[in-house]
Amino acid sequence: MPRPSLRTRSRKRHLLRLPGGRVTTHFKRETVNVLRCSRCGGILHGSPRLIPSKLGKLSASEKKIKRMFGGILCHRCLRGALRSSVQSG
Ligand SMILES: [Zn+2]
């Protein structure tokens, strides 16, 4: 039985054959997906790609983008959305 922190399926298991012929399971580190813009699907820059335990060690300004819809929309989509809202309303 693996130790409690490894009893999750979110860590990739990797079977490794040792020099003696024995096969053991090694666990790969958890990966975090790249944040993407919800409108165009482009990659969002400036947001950390860390697991939650590492995310807590960052300062507040490093955690998220301090902009309207920061971390949700990219800067190009936000500019377009603001312009269209001003022109229509
Ligand atoms: Zn976008």
PDB file of the backbone (N, CA, C, O) and the ligand in Angstrom, with CONECT records:
HET     ZN  A 101       1
ATOM      1  N   MET A   1       0.845  -1.195   0.000  1.00  0.00           N
ATOM      2  CA  MET A   1       0.000   0.000   0.000  1.00  0.00           C
ATOM      3  C   MET A   1       0.881   1.246   0.000  1.00  0.00           C
ATOM      4  O   MET A   1       1.732   1.393   0.877  1.00  0.00           O
ATOM      5  N   PRO A   2       0.694   2.144  -0.963  1.00  0.00           N
ATOM      6  CA  PRO A   2       1.503   3.364  -0.959  1.00  0.00           C
ATOM      7  C   PRO A   2       1.104   4.268   0.193  1.00  0.00           C
ATOM      8  O   PRO A   2       0.025   4.128   0.768  1.00  0.00           O
ATOM      9  N   ARG A   3       1.980   5.186   0.518  1.00  0.00           N
ATOM     10  CA  ARG A   3       1.701   6.091   1.621  1.00  0.00           C
ATOM     11  C   ARG A   3       0.520   7.009   1.260  1.00  0.00           C
ATOM     12  O   ARG A   3       0.238   7.207   0.078  1.00  0.00           O
ATOM     13  N   PRO A   4      -0.172   7.570   2.266  1.00  0.00           N
ATOM     14  CA  PRO A   4      -1.433   8.270   2.013  1.00  0.00           C
ATOM     15  C   PRO A   4      -1.361   9.354   0.954  1.00  0.00           C
ATOM     16  O   PRO A   4      -2.308   9.524   0.187  1.00  0.00           O
ATOM     17  N   SER A   5      -0.251  10.097   0.891  1.00  0.00           N
ATOM     18  CA  SER A   5      -0.179  11.183  -0.075  1.00  0.00           C
ATOM     19  C   SER A   5      -0.098  10.670  -1.509  1.00  0.00           C
ATOM     20  O   SER A   5      -0.334  11.427  -2.450  1.00  0.00           O
ATOM     21  N   LEU A   6       0.231   9.404  -1.682  1.00  0.00           N
ATOM     22  CA  LEU A   6       0.334   8.845  -3.035  1.00  0.00           C
ATOM     23  C   LEU A   6      -0.911   8.050  -3.420  1.00  0.00           C
ATOM     24  O   LEU A   6      -0.985   7.517  -4.527  1.00  0.00           O
ATOM     25  N   ARG A   7      -1.893   7.965  -2.514  1.00  0.00           N
ATOM     26  CA  ARG A   7      -3.118   7.214  -2.815  1.00  0.00           C
ATOM     27  C   ARG A   7      -4.096   8.060  -3.596  1.00  0.00           C
ATOM     28  O   ARG A   7      -5.285   8.078  -3.276  1.00  0.00           O
ATOM     29  N   THR A   8      -3.640   8.745  -4.586  1.00  0.00           N
ATOM     30  CA  THR A   8      -4.500   9.557  -5.444  1.00  0.00           C
ATOM     31  C   THR A   8      -4.220   9.173  -6.886  1.00  0.00           C
ATOM     32  O   THR A   8      -3.102   8.798  -7.239  1.00  0.00           O
ATOM     33  N   ARG A   9      -5.257   9.271  -7.715  1.00  0.00           N
ATOM     34  CA  ARG A   9      -5.047   8.917  -9.122  1.00  0.00           C
ATOM     35  C   ARG A   9      -4.574  10.127  -9.921  1.00  0.00           C
ATOM     36  O   ARG A   9      -4.328  10.010 -11.122  1.00  0.00           O
ATOM     37  N   SER A  10      -4.442  11.296  -9.272  1.00  0.00           N
ATOM     38  CA  SER A  10      -4.001  12.458 -10.025  1.00  0.00           C
ATOM     39  C   SER A  10      -2.493  12.463 -10.214  1.00  0.00           C
ATOM     40  O   SER A  10      -1.974  13.275 -10.980  1.00  0.00           O
ATOM     41  N   ARG A  11      -1.782  11.579  -9.536  1.00  0.00           N
ATOM     42  CA  ARG A  11      -0.334  11.442  -9.775  1.00  0.00           C
ATOM     43  C   ARG A  11      -0.136  10.285 -10.729  1.00  0.00           C
ATOM     44  O   ARG A  11      -0.630   9.181 -10.497  1.00  0.00           O
ATOM     45  N   LYS A  12       0.592  10.546 -11.806  1.00  0.00           N
ATOM     46  CA  LYS A  12       0.830   9.510 -12.815  1.00  0.00           C
ATOM     47  C   LYS A  12       1.735   8.428 -12.233  1.00  0.00           C
ATOM     48  O   LYS A  12       2.752   8.724 -11.605  1.00  0.00           O
ATOM     49  N   ARG A  13       1.351   7.171 -12.451  1.00  0.00           N
ATOM     50  CA  ARG A  13       2.163   6.052 -11.993  1.00  0.00           C
ATOM     51  C   ARG A  13       3.074   5.614 -13.123  1.00  0.00           C
ATOM     52  O   ARG A  13       2.673   5.589 -14.287  1.00  0.00           O
ATOM     53  N   HIS A  14       4.273   5.277 -12.778  1.00  0.00           N
ATOM     54  CA  HIS A  14       5.279   4.962 -13.772  1.00  0.00           C
ATOM     55  C   HIS A  14       5.967   3.689 -13.297  1.00  0.00           C
ATOM     56  O   HIS A  14       6.670   3.705 -12.286  1.00  0.00           O
ATOM     57  N   LEU A  15       5.773   2.582 -14.019  1.00  0.00           N
ATOM     58  CA  LEU A  15       6.392   1.328 -13.626  1.00  0.00           C
ATOM     59  C   LEU A  15       7.846   1.342 -14.060  1.00  0.00           C
ATOM     60  O   LEU A  15       8.159   1.661 -15.208  1.00  0.00           O
ATOM     61  N   LEU A  16       8.726   0.998 -13.143  1.00  0.00           N
ATOM     62  CA  LEU A  16      10.151   1.074 -13.401  1.00  0.00           C
ATOM     63  C   LEU A  16      10.788  -0.276 -13.094  1.00  0.00           C
ATOM     64  O   LEU A  16      10.595  -0.834 -12.014  1.00  0.00           O
ATOM     65  N   ARG A  17      11.542  -0.789 -14.047  1.00  0.00           N
ATOM     66  CA  ARG A  17      12.229  -2.062 -13.806  1.00  0.00           C
ATOM     67  C   ARG A  17      13.617  -1.777 -13.229  1.00  0.00           C
ATOM     68  O   ARG A  17      14.420  -1.065 -13.831  1.00  0.00           O
ATOM     69  N   LEU A  18      13.877  -2.340 -12.066  1.00  0.00           N
ATOM     70  CA  LEU A  18      15.148  -2.106 -11.391  1.00  0.00           C
ATOM     71  C   LEU A  18      16.223  -3.051 -11.936  1.00  0.00           C
ATOM     72  O   LEU A  18      15.898  -4.044 -12.586  1.00  0.00           O
ATOM     73  N   PRO A  19      17.490  -2.752 -11.676  1.00  0.00           N
ATOM     74  CA  PRO A  19      18.565  -3.609 -12.171  1.00  0.00           C
ATOM     75  C   PRO A  19      18.429  -5.067 -11.736  1.00  0.00           C
ATOM     76  O   PRO A  19      18.833  -5.966 -12.473  1.00  0.00           O
ATOM     77  N   GLY A  20      17.875  -5.313 -10.564  1.00  0.00           N
ATOM     78  CA  GLY A  20      17.699  -6.683 -10.094  1.00  0.00           C
ATOM     79  C   GLY A  20      16.544  -7.406 -10.741  1.00  0.00           C
ATOM     80  O   GLY A  20      16.348  -8.595 -10.490  1.00  0.00           O
ATOM     81  N   GLY A  21      15.770  -6.724 -11.569  1.00  0.00           N
ATOM     82  CA  GLY A  21      14.649  -7.345 -12.256  1.00  0.00           C
ATOM     83  C   GLY A  21      13.321  -7.065 -11.603  1.00  0.00           C
ATOM     84  O   GLY A  21      12.276  -7.347 -12.190  1.00  0.00           O
ATOM     85  N   ARG A  22      13.331  -6.508 -10.384  1.00  0.00           N
ATOM     86  CA  ARG A  22      12.092  -6.205  -9.685  1.00  0.00           C
ATOM     87  C   ARG A  22      11.437  -4.980 -10.322  1.00  0.00           C
ATOM     88  O   ARG A  22      12.129  -4.058 -10.753  1.00  0.00           O
ATOM     89  N   VAL A  23      10.122  -4.969 -10.379  1.00  0.00           N
ATOM     90  CA  VAL A  23       9.396  -3.828 -10.946  1.00  0.00           C
ATOM     91  C   VAL A  23       8.768  -3.042  -9.804  1.00  0.00           C
ATOM     92  O   VAL A  23       8.053  -3.611  -8.980  1.00  0.00           O
ATOM     93  N   THR A  24       9.027  -1.748  -9.750  1.00  0.00           N
ATOM     94  CA  THR A  24       8.440  -0.902  -8.709  1.00  0.00           C
ATOM     95  C   THR A  24       7.627   0.211  -9.363  1.00  0.00           C
ATOM     96  O   THR A  24       7.780   0.493 -10.551  1.00  0.00           O
ATOM     97  N   THR A  25       6.777   0.827  -8.583  1.00  0.00           N
ATOM     98  CA  THR A  25       5.970   1.940  -9.058  1.00  0.00           C
ATOM     99  C   THR A  25       6.577   3.238  -8.578  1.00  0.00           C
ATOM    100  O   THR A  25       6.790   3.435  -7.382  1.00  0.00           O
ATOM    101  N   HIS A  26       6.852   4.118  -9.516  1.00  0.00           N
ATOM    102  CA  HIS A  26       7.294   5.457  -9.157  1.00  0.00           C
ATOM    103  C   HIS A  26       6.168   6.423  -9.497  1.00  0.00           C
ATOM    104  O   HIS A  26       5.422   6.196 -10.450  1.00  0.00           O
ATOM    105  N   PHE A  27       6.042   7.492  -8.730  1.00  0.00           N
ATOM    106  CA  PHE A  27       4.952   8.444  -8.904  1.00  0.00           C
ATOM    107  C   PHE A  27       5.511   9.732  -9.462  1.00  0.00           C
ATOM    108  O   PHE A  27       6.488  10.277  -8.949  1.00  0.00           O
ATOM    109  N   LYS A  28       4.875  10.216 -10.529  1.00  0.00           N
ATOM    110  CA  LYS A  28       5.316  11.487 -11.106  1.00  0.00           C
ATOM    111  C   LYS A  28       4.625  12.622 -10.372  1.00  0.00           C
ATOM    112  O   LYS A  28       3.551  12.445  -9.798  1.00  0.00           O
ATOM    113  N   ARG A  29       5.260  13.802 -10.399  1.00  0.00           N
ATOM    114  CA  ARG A  29       4.685  14.964  -9.732  1.00  0.00           C
ATOM    115  C   ARG A  29       3.408  15.401 -10.430  1.00  0.00           C
ATOM    116  O   ARG A  29       3.255  15.238 -11.641  1.00  0.00           O
ATOM    117  N   GLU A  30       2.504  15.954  -9.652  1.00  0.00           N
ATOM    118  CA  GLU A  30       1.255  16.438 -10.233  1.00  0.00           C
ATOM    119  C   GLU A  30       1.526  17.647 -11.105  1.00  0.00           C
ATOM    120  O   GLU A  30       2.350  18.499 -10.774  1.00  0.00           O
ATOM    121  N   THR A  31       0.826  17.708 -12.216  1.00  0.00           N
ATOM    122  CA  THR A  31       0.989  18.858 -13.106  1.00  0.00           C
ATOM    123  C   THR A  31      -0.287  19.684 -13.080  1.00  0.00           C
ATOM    124  O   THR A  31      -1.377  19.163 -12.845  1.00  0.00           O
ATOM    125  N   VAL A  32      -0.135  20.963 -13.320  1.00  0.00           N
ATOM    126  CA  VAL A  32      -1.262  21.887 -13.353  1.00  0.00           C
ATOM    127  C   VAL A  32      -1.424  22.348 -14.788  1.00  0.00           C
ATOM    128  O   VAL A  32      -0.448  22.707 -15.447  1.00  0.00           O
ATOM    129  N   ASN A  33      -2.638  22.339 -15.264  1.00  0.00           N
ATOM    130  CA  ASN A  33      -2.883  22.754 -16.639  1.00  0.00           C
ATOM    131  C   ASN A  33      -2.616  24.246 -16.803  1.00  0.00           C
ATOM    132  O   ASN A  33      -2.713  25.020 -15.850  1.00  0.00           O
ATOM    133  N   VAL A  34      -2.279  24.631 -18.025  1.00  0.00           N
ATOM    134  CA  VAL A  34      -2.065  26.042 -18.341  1.00  0.00           C
ATOM    135  C   VAL A  34      -3.413  26.735 -18.311  1.00  0.00           C
ATOM    136  O   VAL A  34      -4.400  26.207 -18.826  1.00  0.00           O
ATOM    137  N   LEU A  35      -3.460  27.933 -17.701  1.00  0.00           N
ATOM    138  CA  LEU A  35      -4.708  28.696 -17.692  1.00  0.00           C
ATOM    139  C   LEU A  35      -4.953  29.246 -19.089  1.00  0.00           C
ATOM    140  O   LEU A  35      -4.036  29.740 -19.746  1.00  0.00           O
ATOM    141  N   ARG A  36      -6.196  29.155 -19.531  1.00  0.00           N
ATOM    142  CA  ARG A  36      -6.532  29.625 -20.874  1.00  0.00           C
ATOM    143  C   ARG A  36      -7.655  30.645 -20.809  1.00  0.00           C
ATOM    144  O   ARG A  36      -8.483  30.622 -19.898  1.00  0.00           O
ATOM    145  N   CYS A  37      -7.670  31.536 -21.784  1.00  0.00           N
ATOM    146  CA  CYS A  37      -8.712  32.555 -21.888  1.00  0.00           C
ATOM    147  C   CYS A  37     -10.036  31.860 -22.176  1.00  0.00           C
ATOM    148  O   CYS A  37     -10.096  30.960 -23.014  1.00  0.00           O
ATOM    149  N   SER A  38     -11.101  32.273 -21.483  1.00  0.00           N
ATOM    150  CA  SER A  38     -12.383  31.609 -21.663  1.00  0.00           C
ATOM    151  C   SER A  38     -13.065  32.033 -22.953  1.00  0.00           C
ATOM    152  O   SER A  38     -14.044  31.414 -23.370  1.00  0.00           O
ATOM    153  N   ARG A  39     -12.558  33.082 -23.590  1.00  0.00           N
ATOM    154  CA  ARG A  39     -13.207  33.550 -24.809  1.00  0.00           C
ATOM    155  C   ARG A  39     -12.500  33.048 -26.066  1.00  0.00           C
ATOM    156  O   ARG A  39     -13.142  32.513 -26.970  1.00  0.00           O
ATOM    157  N   CYS A  40     -11.179  33.219 -26.122  1.00  0.00           N
ATOM    158  CA  CYS A  40     -10.448  32.835 -27.330  1.00  0.00           C
ATOM    159  C   CYS A  40      -9.635  31.556 -27.150  1.00  0.00           C
ATOM    160  O   CYS A  40      -9.184  30.975 -28.137  1.00  0.00           O
ATOM    161  N   GLY A  41      -9.442  31.111 -25.918  1.00  0.00           N
ATOM    162  CA  GLY A  41      -8.681  29.881 -25.697  1.00  0.00           C
ATOM    163  C   GLY A  41      -7.179  30.078 -25.700  1.00  0.00           C
ATOM    164  O   GLY A  41      -6.425  29.107 -25.638  1.00  0.00           O
ATOM    165  N   GLY A  42      -6.733  31.330 -25.772  1.00  0.00           N
ATOM    166  CA  GLY A  42      -5.290  31.592 -25.749  1.00  0.00           C
ATOM    167  C   GLY A  42      -4.709  31.386 -24.369  1.00  0.00           C
ATOM    168  O   GLY A  42      -5.425  31.445 -23.369  1.00  0.00           O
ATOM    169  N   ILE A  43      -3.413  31.143 -24.314  1.00  0.00           N
ATOM    170  CA  ILE A  43      -2.737  30.910 -23.031  1.00  0.00           C
ATOM    171  C   ILE A  43      -2.660  32.214 -22.257  1.00  0.00           C
ATOM    172  O   ILE A  43      -2.291  33.249 -22.812  1.00  0.00           O
ATOM    173  N   LEU A  44      -3.011  32.168 -20.961  1.00  0.00           N
ATOM    174  CA  LEU A  44      -2.918  33.346 -20.099  1.00  0.00           C
ATOM    175  C   LEU A  44      -1.538  33.390 -19.470  1.00  0.00           C
ATOM    176  O   LEU A  44      -1.078  32.406 -18.890  1.00  0.00           O
ATOM    177  N   HIS A  45      -0.883  34.525 -19.586  1.00  0.00           N
ATOM    178  CA  HIS A  45       0.441  34.689 -19.006  1.00  0.00           C
ATOM    179  C   HIS A  45       0.316  35.372 -17.646  1.00  0.00           C
ATOM    180  O   HIS A  45      -0.695  36.008 -17.346  1.00  0.00           O
ATOM    181  N   GLY A  46       1.339  35.231 -16.847  1.00  0.00           N
ATOM    182  CA  GLY A  46       1.389  35.935 -15.570  1.00  0.00           C
ATOM    183  C   GLY A  46       0.723  35.216 -14.425  1.00  0.00           C
ATOM    184  O   GLY A  46       0.712  35.729 -13.306  1.00  0.00           O
ATOM    185  N   SER A  47       0.158  34.023 -14.669  1.00  0.00           N
ATOM    186  CA  SER A  47      -0.447  33.276 -13.580  1.00  0.00           C
ATOM    187  C   SER A  47       0.434  32.066 -13.286  1.00  0.00           C
ATOM    188  O   SER A  47       0.866  31.384 -14.216  1.00  0.00           O
ATOM    189  N   PRO A  48       0.707  31.788 -12.018  1.00  0.00           N
ATOM    190  CA  PRO A  48       1.620  30.704 -11.686  1.00  0.00           C
ATOM    191  C   PRO A  48       1.006  29.343 -11.999  1.00  0.00           C
ATOM    192  O   PRO A  48      -0.205  29.153 -11.890  1.00  0.00           O
ATOM    193  N   ARG A  49       1.857  28.404 -12.386  1.00  0.00           N
ATOM    194  CA  ARG A  49       1.412  27.050 -12.723  1.00  0.00           C
ATOM    195  C   ARG A  49       1.943  26.118 -11.641  1.00  0.00           C
ATOM    196  O   ARG A  49       2.867  25.336 -11.865  1.00  0.00           O
ATOM    197  N   LEU A  50       1.332  26.222 -10.462  1.00  0.00           N
ATOM    198  CA  LEU A  50       1.827  25.475  -9.306  1.00  0.00           C
ATOM    199  C   LEU A  50       0.684  24.704  -8.661  1.00  0.00           C
ATOM    200  O   LEU A  50      -0.487  25.041  -8.837  1.00  0.00           O
ATOM    201  N   ILE A  51       1.043  23.657  -7.904  1.00  0.00           N
ATOM    202  CA  ILE A  51       0.045  22.917  -7.150  1.00  0.00           C
ATOM    203  C   ILE A  51      -0.369  23.767  -5.950  1.00  0.00           C
ATOM    204  O   ILE A  51       0.408  24.610  -5.502  1.00  0.00           O
ATOM    205  N   PRO A  52      -1.589  23.560  -5.417  1.00  0.00           N
ATOM    206  CA  PRO A  52      -2.109  24.443  -4.370  1.00  0.00           C
ATOM    207  C   PRO A  52      -1.200  24.605  -3.161  1.00  0.00           C
ATOM    208  O   PRO A  52      -1.166  25.683  -2.567  1.00  0.00           O
ATOM    209  N   SER A  53      -0.463  23.569  -2.778  1.00  0.00           N
ATOM    210  CA  SER A  53       0.404  23.696  -1.604  1.00  0.00           C
ATOM    211  C   SER A  53       1.536  24.684  -1.862  1.00  0.00           C
ATOM    212  O   SER A  53       1.968  25.383  -0.946  1.00  0.00           O
ATOM    213  N   LYS A  54       2.021  24.748  -3.101  1.00  0.00           N
ATOM    214  CA  LYS A  54       3.078  25.710  -3.450  1.00  0.00           C
ATOM    215  C   LYS A  54       2.488  27.100  -3.694  1.00  0.00           C
ATOM    216  O   LYS A  54       3.160  28.114  -3.503  1.00  0.00           O
ATOM    217  N   LEU A  55       1.224  27.133  -4.119  1.00  0.00           N
ATOM    218  CA  LEU A  55       0.569  28.399  -4.423  1.00  0.00           C
ATOM    219  C   LEU A  55       0.398  29.240  -3.166  1.00  0.00           C
ATOM    220  O   LEU A  55       0.434  30.468  -3.233  1.00  0.00           O
ATOM    221  N   GLY A  56       0.213  28.593  -2.022  1.00  0.00           N
ATOM    222  CA  GLY A  56       0.017  29.308  -0.779  1.00  0.00           C
ATOM    223  C   GLY A  56       1.244  30.058  -0.313  1.00  0.00           C
ATOM    224  O   GLY A  56       1.142  30.973   0.504  1.00  0.00           O
ATOM    225  N   LYS A  57       2.406  29.678  -0.826  1.00  0.00           N
ATOM    226  CA  LYS A  57       3.651  30.314  -0.402  1.00  0.00           C
ATOM    227  C   LYS A  57       3.962  31.574  -1.188  1.00  0.00           C
ATOM    228  O   LYS A  57       4.890  32.305  -0.842  1.00  0.00           O
ATOM    229  N   LEU A  58       3.192  31.840  -2.251  1.00  0.00           N
ATOM    230  CA  LEU A  58       3.428  33.033  -3.061  1.00  0.00           C
ATOM    231  C   LEU A  58       2.787  34.248  -2.412  1.00  0.00           C
ATOM    232  O   LEU A  58       1.869  34.132  -1.600  1.00  0.00           O
ATOM    233  N   SER A  59       3.293  35.416  -2.788  1.00  0.00           N
ATOM    234  CA  SER A  59       2.676  36.638  -2.301  1.00  0.00           C
ATOM    235  C   SER A  59       1.399  36.900  -3.095  1.00  0.00           C
ATOM    236  O   SER A  59       1.185  36.312  -4.155  1.00  0.00           O
ATOM    237  N   ALA A  60       0.564  37.776  -2.580  1.00  0.00           N
ATOM    238  CA  ALA A  60      -0.746  38.017  -3.185  1.00  0.00           C
ATOM    239  C   ALA A  60      -0.622  38.516  -4.613  1.00  0.00           C
ATOM    240  O   ALA A  60      -1.432  38.160  -5.468  1.00  0.00           O
ATOM    241  N   SER A  61       0.398  39.347  -4.882  1.00  0.00           N
ATOM    242  CA  SER A  61       0.534  39.898  -6.230  1.00  0.00           C
ATOM    243  C   SER A  61       1.039  38.863  -7.217  1.00  0.00           C
ATOM    244  O   SER A  61       0.879  39.036  -8.425  1.00  0.00           O
ATOM    245  N   GLU A  62       1.647  37.785  -6.725  1.00  0.00           N
ATOM    246  CA  GLU A  62       2.148  36.742  -7.622  1.00  0.00           C
ATOM    247  C   GLU A  62       1.073  35.716  -7.965  1.00  0.00           C
ATOM    248  O   GLU A  62       1.217  34.952  -8.920  1.00  0.00           O
ATOM    249  N   LYS A  63      -0.020  35.703  -7.172  1.00  0.00           N
ATOM    250  CA  LYS A  63      -1.018  34.653  -7.337  1.00  0.00           C
ATOM    251  C   LYS A  63      -1.955  34.906  -8.496  1.00  0.00           C
ATOM    252  O   LYS A  63      -2.294  33.979  -9.232  1.00  0.00           O
ATOM    253  N   LYS A  64      -2.379  36.147  -8.672  1.00  0.00           N
ATOM    254  CA  LYS A  64      -3.343  36.409  -9.736  1.00  0.00           C
ATOM    255  C   LYS A  64      -3.073  37.744 -10.396  1.00  0.00           C
ATOM    256  O   LYS A  64      -2.350  38.582  -9.856  1.00  0.00           O
ATOM    257  N   ILE A  65      -3.648  37.934 -11.549  1.00  0.00           N
ATOM    258  CA  ILE A  65      -3.453  39.148 -12.324  1.00  0.00           C
ATOM    259  C   ILE A  65      -4.445  40.179 -11.828  1.00  0.00           C
ATOM    260  O   ILE A  65      -5.652  39.941 -11.826  1.00  0.00           O
ATOM    261  N   LYS A  66      -3.933  41.329 -11.408  1.00  0.00           N
ATOM    262  CA  LYS A  66      -4.792  42.360 -10.827  1.00  0.00           C
ATOM    263  C   LYS A  66      -5.375  43.227 -11.937  1.00  0.00           C
ATOM    264  O   LYS A  66      -4.959  44.366 -12.151  1.00  0.00           O
ATOM    265  N   ARG A  67      -6.312  42.676 -12.607  1.00  0.00           N
ATOM    266  CA  ARG A  67      -6.961  43.390 -13.699  1.00  0.00           C
ATOM    267  C   ARG A  67      -8.403  42.895 -13.703  1.00  0.00           C
ATOM    268  O   ARG A  67      -8.692  41.811 -13.195  1.00  0.00           O
ATOM    269  N   MET A  68      -9.302  43.683 -14.271  1.00  0.00           N
ATOM    270  CA  MET A  68     -10.680  43.235 -14.422  1.00  0.00           C
ATOM    271  C   MET A  68     -10.665  41.928 -15.234  1.00  0.00           C
ATOM    272  O   MET A  68     -10.064  41.892 -16.308  1.00  0.00           O
ATOM    273  N   PHE A  69     -11.294  40.879 -14.759  1.00  0.00           N
ATOM    274  CA  PHE A  69     -11.317  39.561 -15.395  1.00  0.00           C
ATOM    275  C   PHE A  69      -9.920  38.960 -15.540  1.00  0.00           C
ATOM    276  O   PHE A  69      -9.678  38.143 -16.429  1.00  0.00           O
ATOM    277  N   GLY A  70      -8.997  39.372 -14.658  1.00  0.00           N
ATOM    278  CA  GLY A  70      -7.654  38.800 -14.679  1.00  0.00           C
ATOM    279  C   GLY A  70      -7.703  37.325 -14.323  1.00  0.00           C
ATOM    280  O   GLY A  70      -8.347  36.947 -13.345  1.00  0.00           O
ATOM    281  N   GLY A  71      -7.037  36.492 -15.098  1.00  0.00           N
ATOM    282  CA  GLY A  71      -7.067  35.050 -14.876  1.00  0.00           C
ATOM    283  C   GLY A  71      -8.237  34.381 -15.556  1.00  0.00           C
ATOM    284  O   GLY A  71      -8.358  33.158 -15.491  1.00  0.00           O
ATOM    285  N   ILE A  72      -9.111  35.141 -16.210  1.00  0.00           N
ATOM    286  CA  ILE A  72     -10.262  34.572 -16.917  1.00  0.00           C
ATOM    287  C   ILE A  72     -10.181  34.919 -18.397  1.00  0.00           C
ATOM    288  O   ILE A  72     -10.295  34.054 -19.264  1.00  0.00           O
ATOM    289  N   LEU A  73      -9.977  36.227 -18.668  1.00  0.00           N
ATOM    290  CA  LEU A  73      -9.872  36.682 -20.055  1.00  0.00           C
ATOM    291  C   LEU A  73      -8.448  37.171 -20.312  1.00  0.00           C
ATOM    292  O   LEU A  73      -7.771  37.652 -19.404  1.00  0.00           O
ATOM    293  N   CYS A  74      -8.006  37.041 -21.561  1.00  0.00           N
ATOM    294  CA  CYS A  74      -6.711  37.605 -21.923  1.00  0.00           C
ATOM    295  C   CYS A  74      -6.890  39.108 -22.148  1.00  0.00           C
ATOM    296  O   CYS A  74      -8.018  39.597 -22.224  1.00  0.00           O
ATOM    297  N   HIS A  75      -5.779  39.838 -22.254  1.00  0.00           N
ATOM    298  CA  HIS A  75      -5.869  41.293 -22.348  1.00  0.00           C
ATOM    299  C   HIS A  75      -6.549  41.731 -23.647  1.00  0.00           C
ATOM    300  O   HIS A  75      -7.227  42.758 -23.681  1.00  0.00           O
ATOM    301  N   ARG A  76      -6.365  40.949 -24.716  1.00  0.00           N
ATOM    302  CA  ARG A  76      -6.974  41.327 -25.992  1.00  0.00           C
ATOM    303  C   ARG A  76      -8.503  41.175 -25.929  1.00  0.00           C
ATOM    304  O   ARG A  76      -9.238  42.044 -26.399  1.00  0.00           O
ATOM    305  N   CYS A  77      -8.967  40.076 -25.349  1.00  0.00           N
ATOM    306  CA  CYS A  77     -10.408  39.847 -25.257  1.00  0.00           C
ATOM    307  C   CYS A  77     -11.058  40.844 -24.316  1.00  0.00           C
ATOM    308  O   CYS A  77     -12.182  41.282 -24.564  1.00  0.00           O
ATOM    309  N   LEU A  78     -10.366  41.213 -23.230  1.00  0.00           N
ATOM    310  CA  LEU A  78     -10.924  42.191 -22.300  1.00  0.00           C
ATOM    311  C   LEU A  78     -11.071  43.545 -22.982  1.00  0.00           C
ATOM    312  O   LEU A  78     -12.079  44.233 -22.815  1.00  0.00           O
ATOM    313  N   ARG A  79     -10.049  43.919 -23.758  1.00  0.00           N
ATOM    314  CA  ARG A  79     -10.113  45.196 -24.476  1.00  0.00           C
ATOM    315  C   ARG A  79     -11.304  45.195 -25.441  1.00  0.00           C
ATOM    316  O   ARG A  79     -12.050  46.171 -25.517  1.00  0.00           O
ATOM    317  N   GLY A  80     -11.473  44.101 -26.171  1.00  0.00           N
ATOM    318  CA  GLY A  80     -12.593  44.000 -27.109  1.00  0.00           C
ATOM    319  C   GLY A  80     -13.933  44.048 -26.400  1.00  0.00           C
ATOM    320  O   GLY A  80     -14.862  44.706 -26.866  1.00  0.00           O
ATOM    321  N   ALA A  81     -14.039  43.347 -25.262  1.00  0.00           N
ATOM    322  CA  ALA A  81     -15.299  43.303 -24.523  1.00  0.00           C
ATOM    323  C   ALA A  81     -15.652  44.670 -23.967  1.00  0.00           C
ATOM    324  O   ALA A  81     -16.811  45.084 -24.008  1.00  0.00           O
ATOM    325  N   LEU A  82     -14.637  45.382 -23.439  1.00  0.00           N
ATOM    326  CA  LEU A  82     -14.900  46.716 -22.886  1.00  0.00           C
ATOM    327  C   LEU A  82     -15.323  47.685 -24.000  1.00  0.00           C
ATOM    328  O   LEU A  82     -16.247  48.480 -23.826  1.00  0.00           O
ATOM    329  N   ARG A  83     -14.638  47.606 -25.135  1.00  0.00           N
ATOM    330  CA  ARG A  83     -14.984  48.495 -26.240  1.00  0.00           C
ATOM    331  C   ARG A  83     -16.391  48.234 -26.735  1.00  0.00           C
ATOM    332  O   ARG A  83     -17.140  49.175 -26.998  1.00  0.00           O
ATOM    333  N   SER A  84     -16.762  46.965 -26.867  1.00  0.00           N
ATOM    334  CA  SER A  84     -18.103  46.651 -27.378  1.00  0.00           C
ATOM    335  C   SER A  84     -19.168  47.073 -26.380  1.00  0.00           C
ATOM    336  O   SER A  84     -20.252  47.504 -26.775  1.00  0.00           O
ATOM    337  N   SER A  85     -18.868  46.952 -25.063  1.00  0.00           N
ATOM    338  CA  SER A  85     -19.859  47.356 -24.062  1.00  0.00           C
ATOM    339  C   SER A  85     -20.044  48.882 -24.059  1.00  0.00           C
ATOM    340  O   SER A  85     -21.154  49.375 -23.859  1.00  0.00           O
ATOM    341  N   VAL A  86     -18.954  49.622 -24.280  1.00  0.00           N
ATOM    342  CA  VAL A  86     -19.047  51.078 -24.300  1.00  0.00           C
ATOM    343  C   VAL A  86     -19.780  51.540 -25.564  1.00  0.00           C
ATOM    344  O   VAL A  86     -20.610  52.448 -25.507  1.00  0.00           O
ATOM    345  N   GLN A  87     -19.470  50.914 -26.698  1.00  0.00           N
ATOM    346  CA  GLN A  87     -20.097  51.318 -27.963  1.00  0.00           C
ATOM    347  C   GLN A  87     -21.584  51.002 -27.974  1.00  0.00           C
ATOM    348  O   GLN A  87     -22.382  51.790 -28.481  1.00  0.00           O
ATOM    349  N   SER A  88     -21.974  49.829 -27.405  1.00  0.00           N
ATOM    350  CA  SER A  88     -23.389  49.443 -27.452  1.00  0.00           C
ATOM    351  C   SER A  88     -24.204  50.199 -26.411  1.00  0.00           C
ATOM    352  O   SER A  88     -25.359  50.546 -26.657  1.00  0.00           O
ATOM    353  N   GLY A  89     -23.600  50.458 -25.232  1.00  0.00           N
ATOM    354  CA  GLY A  89     -24.384  51.059 -24.150  1.00  0.00           C
ATOM    355  C   GLY A  89     -24.142  52.504 -24.019  1.00  0.00           C
ATOM    356  O   GLY A  89     -24.728  53.152 -23.152  1.00  0.00           O
TER     357      GLY A  89
HETATM  358 ZN    ZN A 101      -8.767  35.814 -25.208  1.00  0.00          ZN2+
END
